[in-house]
């Protein structure tokens, strides 16, 4: 199960882009092909299931920090977000990394 603690650890552990050769992109695209229309085009991955103007439709492989496989999901980890692709269905979830927490005094006095 992917909890908030797991997501926080993913962002902490995978905070720098990985080498494209180490990502094993072809394996994960083949794993997800039954439920997601993913294709690799030179140095980017395109999700054909999404609308043309969706910001998550195309992404560069050099921006991927890691690709992780879970029981029912495959996570494409980026610096500011994670795309979770379902392995058993066509589910796609996006997790946006939260901003840094505000200091105690800014929360106390309502300043930003």
Backbone as CSV, one residue per row, in Angstrom:
resi,resn,N_x,N_y,N_z,CA_x,CA_y,CA_z,C_x,C_y,C_z
1,UNK,0.846,-1.174,0.000,0.000,0.000,0.000,0.895,1.241,0.000
2,UNK,0.521,2.203,-0.778,1.305,3.420,-0.910,0.695,4.484,-0.004
3,UNK,1.370,4.754,1.090,0.884,5.718,2.070,1.649,7.032,1.933
4,UNK,1.228,8.022,2.707,1.916,9.315,2.697,3.362,9.180,3.166
5,UNK,3.601,8.282,4.110,4.968,8.059,4.605,5.839,7.472,3.493
6,UNK,5.297,6.530,2.735,6.032,5.929,1.623,6.340,6.998,0.567
7,UNK,5.374,7.821,0.245,5.573,8.875,-0.748,6.638,9.860,-0.277
8,UNK,6.600,10.227,0.989,7.604,11.141,1.538,9.002,10.527,1.441
9,UNK,9.114,9.232,1.729,10.400,8.547,1.626,10.890,8.472,0.175
10,UNK,9.962,8.302,-0.754,10.332,8.265,-2.178,10.940,9.598,-2.593
11,UNK,10.291,10.695,-2.234,10.825,12.024,-2.581,12.189,12.246,-1.942
12,UNK,12.349,11.774,-0.722,13.612,11.969,-0.003,14.736,11.127,-0.611
13,UNK,14.438,9.886,-0.923,15.461,8.962,-1.420,15.826,9.229,-2.876
14,UNK,14.857,9.558,-3.699,15.081,9.760,-5.132,14.928,11.243,-5.473
15,UNK,15.900,12.036,-5.068,15.806,13.485,-5.255,16.636,14.004,-6.429
16,UNK,17.344,13.116,-7.124,18.142,13.522,-8.286,17.798,12.627,-9.471
17,UNK,17.840,13.188,-10.676,17.545,12.369,-11.865,18.523,11.207,-12.021
18,UNK,17.977,10.074,-12.408,18.784,8.881,-12.646,19.302,8.879,-14.076
19,UNK,20.304,8.070,-14.324,20.765,7.906,-15.705,19.699,7.133,-16.465
20,UNK,19.443,7.539,-17.681,18.393,6.918,-18.496,18.661,5.423,-18.673
21,UNK,19.914,5.039,-18.797,20.264,3.624,-18.984,19.888,2.776,-17.770
22,UNK,19.855,3.377,-16.586,19.559,2.643,-15.356,18.063,2.508,-15.071
23,UNK,17.214,3.192,-15.816,15.781,3.219,-15.518,15.028,1.977,-15.976
24,UNK,15.522,1.261,-16.984,14.851,0.082,-17.517,13.452,0.431,-18.036
25,UNK,13.383,1.494,-18.813,12.120,2.030,-19.317,11.365,1.011,-20.166
26,UNK,12.067,0.294,-21.016,11.404,-0.676,-21.907,10.648,-1.741,-21.126
27,UNK,11.215,-2.199,-20.016,10.539,-3.196,-19.175,9.222,-2.650,-18.633
28,UNK,9.247,-1.428,-18.109,8.044,-0.858,-17.495,6.985,-0.487,-18.534
29,UNK,7.398,-0.025,-19.688,6.437,0.268,-20.755,5.753,-1.021,-21.199
30,UNK,6.522,-2.107,-21.325,5.943,-3.406,-21.692,5.023,-3.925,-20.596
31,UNK,5.390,-3.694,-19.347,4.572,-4.142,-18.213,3.214,-3.432,-18.189
32,UNK,3.201,-2.169,-18.567,1.983,-1.356,-18.502,1.187,-1.321,-19.799
33,UNK,1.678,-1.955,-20.855,1.044,-1.809,-22.176,-0.376,-2.357,-22.258
34,UNK,-0.758,-3.298,-21.402,-2.112,-3.846,-21.447,-3.175,-2.826,-21.021
35,UNK,-2.791,-1.881,-20.175,-3.777,-0.947,-19.634,-3.479,0.521,-19.931
36,UNK,-2.275,0.816,-20.414,-1.897,2.199,-20.686,-1.227,2.276,-22.057
37,UNK,-1.539,3.327,-22.784,-0.931,3.529,-24.097,0.313,4.398,-23.943
38,UNK,1.397,3.773,-23.540,2.673,4.463,-23.378,3.554,4.150,-24.582
39,UNK,4.268,5.154,-25.031,5.237,4.897,-26.095,6.472,5.743,-25.858
40,UNK,7.594,5.177,-26.219,8.878,5.851,-26.076,9.248,6.437,-27.422
41,UNK,9.540,7.717,-27.419,9.901,8.419,-28.641,11.209,9.156,-28.378
42,UNK,12.300,8.593,-28.848,13.649,9.120,-28.642,13.935,9.339,-27.168
43,UNK,13.842,10.578,-26.691,14.203,10.864,-25.303,13.003,11.239,-24.430
44,UNK,11.794,10.900,-24.880,10.614,11.202,-24.087,9.627,10.042,-24.089
45,UNK,8.729,10.067,-23.117,7.664,9.074,-23.011,6.351,9.820,-23.196
46,UNK,5.471,9.249,-24.003,4.180,9.863,-24.294,3.080,8.939,-23.798
47,UNK,2.129,9.501,-23.067,0.969,8.768,-22.571,-0.191,9.118,-23.484
48,UNK,-0.469,8.248,-24.451,-1.503,8.534,-25.445,-2.919,8.484,-24.873
49,UNK,-3.099,7.939,-23.680,-4.419,7.901,-23.046,-4.899,9.292,-22.643
50,UNK,-3.975,10.215,-22.430,-4.320,11.532,-21.918,-4.575,12.515,-23.058
51,UNK,-5.311,13.575,-22.739,-5.615,14.615,-23.719,-4.338,15.295,-24.195
52,UNK,-4.418,15.879,-25.357,-3.255,16.536,-25.979,-2.665,17.635,-25.091
53,UNK,-3.497,18.359,-24.363,-3.029,19.500,-23.576,-2.805,19.166,-22.106
54,UNK,-2.883,17.918,-21.748,-2.618,17.497,-20.378,-1.121,17.652,-20.088
55,UNK,-0.745,18.310,-18.994,0.682,18.519,-18.721,1.454,17.236,-18.416
56,UNK,0.763,16.155,-18.122,1.430,14.892,-17.806,1.456,13.936,-18.998
57,UNK,1.047,14.395,-20.150,0.984,13.545,-21.342,2.365,13.195,-21.870
58,UNK,3.307,14.119,-21.833,4.663,13.907,-22.353,5.661,14.282,-21.267
59,UNK,6.678,13.466,-21.106,7.737,13.838,-20.178,9.072,13.293,-20.667
60,UNK,10.101,14.049,-20.383,11.449,13.669,-20.790,12.000,12.603,-19.856
61,UNK,12.682,11.635,-20.430,13.259,10.569,-19.617,14.371,11.089,-18.719
62,UNK,15.063,12.131,-19.154,16.149,12.656,-18.327,15.638,13.336,-17.056
63,UNK,14.332,13.620,-16.983,13.744,14.226,-15.789,13.248,13.222,-14.775
64,UNK,13.311,11.939,-15.115,12.824,10.897,-14.208,13.896,10.589,-13.163
65,UNK,13.505,10.652,-11.906,14.427,10.317,-10.818,14.490,8.819,-10.578
66,UNK,13.370,8.135,-10.761,13.323,6.681,-10.554,12.016,6.147,-11.118
67,UNK,12.010,4.847,-11.390,10.775,4.136,-11.724,10.694,2.980,-10.743
68,UNK,9.622,2.941,-9.970,9.474,1.958,-8.911,8.253,1.084,-9.164
69,UNK,8.396,-0.192,-8.892,7.286,-1.129,-9.071,6.739,-1.536,-7.715
70,UNK,5.435,-1.375,-7.546,4.729,-1.798,-6.348,3.796,-2.941,-6.729
71,UNK,3.016,-3.440,-5.775,2.113,-4.563,-6.035,1.142,-4.262,-7.178
72,UNK,0.474,-3.132,-7.095,-0.562,-2.811,-8.079,-0.272,-1.558,-8.888
73,UNK,0.876,-0.929,-8.659,1.198,0.336,-9.318,2.659,0.359,-9.759
74,UNK,2.919,1.210,-10.737,4.284,1.548,-11.141,4.399,3.055,-11.012
75,UNK,5.417,3.509,-10.284,5.588,4.926,-10.011,6.733,5.500,-10.839
76,UNK,6.433,6.541,-11.586,7.448,7.324,-12.285,7.706,8.545,-11.408
77,UNK,8.878,8.600,-10.810,9.202,9.626,-9.820,9.950,10.785,-10.488
78,UNK,9.451,11.985,-10.275,10.075,13.209,-10.747,10.400,14.083,-9.539
79,UNK,11.060,15.196,-9.763,11.446,16.084,-8.671,10.225,16.675,-7.968
80,UNK,9.186,17.042,-8.713,8.036,17.739,-8.128,6.751,16.928,-8.096
81,UNK,6.755,15.737,-8.684,5.535,14.939,-8.713,5.864,13.466,-8.970
82,UNK,4.865,12.628,-8.752,4.967,11.195,-9.027,3.737,10.791,-9.827
83,UNK,3.964,10.055,-10.908,2.866,9.485,-11.687,2.745,8.014,-11.321
84,UNK,1.578,7.623,-10.828,1.315,6.228,-10.467,0.432,5.611,-11.544
85,UNK,0.938,4.625,-12.253,0.194,3.900,-13.272,-0.261,2.571,-12.693
86,UNK,-1.554,2.243,-12.838,-2.074,0.973,-12.367,-1.602,-0.176,-13.242
87,UNK,-1.183,-1.277,-12.622,-0.741,-2.453,-13.369,-1.912,-3.351,-13.760
88,UNK,-3.015,-3.256,-13.013,-4.152,-4.140,-13.252,-5.339,-3.435,-13.889
89,UNK,-5.260,-2.115,-14.040,-6.339,-1.344,-14.653,-5.740,-0.082,-15.276
90,UNK,-6.580,0.757,-15.844,-6.079,1.946,-16.528,-6.012,3.168,-15.616
91,UNK,-5.920,2.950,-14.347,-5.870,4.023,-13.365,-4.537,4.781,-13.465
92,UNK,-4.618,6.092,-13.400,-3.445,6.960,-13.371,-3.649,7.977,-12.267
93,UNK,-2.735,7.991,-11.312,-2.799,8.949,-10.209,-1.577,9.850,-10.273
94,UNK,-1.780,11.079,-9.911,-0.687,12.048,-9.872,-0.571,12.569,-8.450
95,UNK,0.632,12.514,-7.903,0.881,13.100,-6.591,1.813,14.286,-6.787
96,UNK,1.370,15.456,-6.360,2.172,16.671,-6.449,2.893,16.853,-5.117
97,UNK,4.187,17.069,-5.184,4.979,17.256,-3.965,4.525,18.518,-3.252
98,UNK,4.212,18.403,-1.966,3.765,19.593,-1.241,4.915,20.589,-1.056
99,UNK,4.534,21.847,-0.917,5.533,22.874,-0.663,6.128,22.659,0.720
100,UNK,7.261,23.291,0.951,7.902,23.178,2.259,6.964,23.715,3.329
101,UNK,6.945,23.069,4.490,6.050,23.543,5.542,6.454,24.930,6.038
102,UNK,5.461,25.669,6.432,5.710,27.011,6.953,6.274,26.917,8.362
103,UNK,6.998,27.926,8.770,7.597,27.935,10.106,6.517,28.080,11.172
104,UNK,6.891,27.809,12.385,5.966,27.910,13.509,5.413,29.325,13.637
105,UNK,6.292,30.326,13.532,5.851,31.712,13.694,4.956,32.164,12.552
106,UNK,5.223,31.718,11.344,4.361,32.122,10.234,2.979,31.492,10.375
107,UNK,2.912,30.282,10.911,1.611,29.672,11.157,0.896,30.360,12.322
108,UNK,1.657,30.726,13.340,1.092,31.355,14.533,0.530,32.736,14.216
109,UNK,1.269,33.527,13.455,0.864,34.888,13.166,0.222,35.060,11.796
110,UNK,0.092,33.985,11.040,-0.611,34.028,9.762,0.125,34.733,8.657
111,UNK,1.433,34.815,8.761,2.224,35.458,7.704,2.813,34.416,6.792
112,UNK,3.064,34.852,5.554,3.626,33.905,4.608,5.027,34.240,4.242
